[in-house]
Amino acid sequence: MAVRHRLIRASPDEVWEVLSDIEKYGDWVVGTSRTEEAEGDWPELGATLRYEIRLGPVTLHNTTVVRRTEPKHILELEADSGPLGTARIALELRPWGEQTLLILDEHPLRGAGGLLHNSLVDAVQQVRGRAMLGRLADLCEPDGAPSRGSLRRPRLIRA
């Protein structure tokens, strides 16, 4: 299990606004190269989006569905990577003065990812989680200056 946290210099309302913006999804989710709306209104319960992840010459077509949502507090997603299985991605927003303590909890649920889960997978998820929280902070914080490389925006395709 990979749990990470980050203090973001923005209110929970401001952080939720970014999490609710499907067009910004690929800006903070590491590995996403293209995103499109599928079903429902993001991030309402049951809403789904489709996206691509490119790993060298391989392109994976994945979906993510909202499994739990408490606006401005909790967003829990289930990412389906086909034969690799599914993963739970839980984001909890806690007010911390005028800022937000964001807690990211990500772990495999089903399929190969769950069967092959080990400390090496956790280490990779820790690195990925750190990068995702950094990108999210870059989008939310008032100075708006990226602190970790460029934010490459995937192309959003409206269904």
N, C-alpha and C positions, 0 to 999 in steps of 0.2 A: 504494500500500500504506500502511495506517495502523497504525503500531506505537506503543503507549503503554505506560507502566509506572507503577506506584504502589507505594509502600511502605505496607503495611497493618499496623497495630499489633495483629496477631493471628498465631498460629502457622499453618503450612500446614495442620495438621489442622483448625483452626477455620475457615479459609477454605474448605477442601474440603467441610466440613460444610454450609456455605451453598450452595456450587455444586451439591451433591448433593441439595438440598431443592427438589424441583420446585415446591412451593408458594411458594417465594421467588424463582423465576425472574423473574417479572414485576416484582418489587421492584427488581431491579438491571438488567434489560435494558430500555433506553430504548425507548419507543414501544409496548411490549406492553400491551394492554388486557384480554386474557382468555387464559387458558392452560388446556389440558386434556391429560392423558396420552393417548398414542396406543398405542404398542407398547413392550414391554420394560420393564425396570426402570432408571430414570434414576439415574445417568449411565453405565450399562453400554454396551459397544460395541453399536451398532445400535439403541439405545433412541431412540424418537421422541416428540416432543410437537407438538401443534398449538396455534396461538395467533392472536390477531387483533392487527393494528396499525391504528390509526385515524389518518388524515391528513386532518383537516378532515372533509368529508362522505364521504370514501372509506374503506372498510374493506377491508383485505387479509387474506386467510386464508392463513397461512403454516405451514410445518412446519420443524422442526429435527431433525436426526439426529446422534447421537454417532458420529463417524468414528474417533476415537482416544481412548483413555482409559488413563492410568496414575494410579490413585488417589493423591491427595495431591500429584501432580506436574504432570500434563498433562491437559487436556480440550480436544479439538478437535471442533468442530461444523460441520455444513454446514447453513446456513439456506437454504430454498427459498422464494423469493418469487414463484413462478409466472412470469408473463411478464417480470418484472424480472430473473429469473435466480437464481443461487445465489451464496452467499458463504461463505468459510471464516472461522471465528472460532476462533482458537487462544488458549488461556489456559495460561500456564506459571507454576507456583508454585515460587519458589526460596526456601529458608530464608535468612533474613538475620538472624543472631543468633536472637533469640526471635520475630522478626517474619517477614513474608512479602513478598518482592518479587514482585509479580504483573505479568506481561508479557502484554499483549493485542495480538494481531496479527490484523487483520481486512482482508480484501480480496475483491473479486468473483472468482468462478471461471468461471461460464458465463452465457450469455444476454445480455440487453441491458446488464446491469450491467458485465459484462466488456468488451463492445464499446464502451461509452460511458465507460469508466473514464478519468479525467483528474485533474489536480491539484485541481480544484474538488470532485470527489467525495472525494478524499483529505482535503481540508480539513473537509468535513462529517463524515467518519468520525472525524477527530481530535477534533472537538467532542463527537460522540456517545460516543467511547471514553473521553474524560475524564469525562463524566457517568456512564457505566456503572461505571467504576472508583471514582468517588466514592460512588455508591450502594452498591456492593459493600462498600467500606470501612465505610460507615455501618452495614451489617448485621453486619459481622464484629468491629469494634473494641469493646473492653470498655465504653466509656462509652455506646455505643448511641445517642448523640444525633445526629440527622441534621445534616450540615453543608451540604447543598445542597438546600433546598426540601423539600417533603413527599414521602414515599414512598407513592405511591398503589398499593395492592395490587389486582391484577386478580383477578377471580373465578376460582377453580380449579374445573374440572368433572372429576370422576372418571369415567373410562370404565368 
